[in-house]
Amino acid sequence: MATTKLDSIWTPTFALLCLAQFLGYAQHSVLTPTFPLYVTHLGGSPFVVGLVLASFAVTSVLFRPLIGYWADSWNEAGVLVSGLLFQGASILLCFIPVVEATMLANGLRGIGWAGLNTGGYSLLALTAPVARRGEVQGITAGCRAALPFYFLP
């Protein structure tokens, strides 16, 4: 029986992709439970908290087709980096202590989240060796699933 040598998955591109996804998911894991507390602190009602959280989900879903087209026609890595930058820069709006600014920040963060995931998964599919795509997906998904446990006391 002949054995074949499998291509290595641990390339510099894959390592940077793992780091980028870790940072994007770390920000999301920290901010998702924090936004309701911050909005309540600013005087928002539970209904307003729901609107702030919904702004993230709505923009993330609505912009994915456009960002997917952008990834196909431009550059997957560029979409990933743009999503991370957008996700990080949107939080600067939270320094304006107004509920509406927080809602805008969370909506813009949803667009960045869409870029992070669309660009990240596209780049993962393009750079992973064909015979090991399932393994590569399992490694990155396992790291993201365990991420919230890193922040527990």
Secondary structure, 3 states (H helix, E strand, C coil): CCCCCCCCCCCHHHHHHHHHHHHHHHHHHHHHHHHHHHHHHCCCCHHHHHHHHHHHHHHHHHHHHHHHHHHHHCCHHHHHHHHHHHHHHHHHHHHCCCHHHHHHHHHHHHHHHHHHHHHHHHHHHHHCCHHHHHHHHHHHHHHHHHHHHHHCC
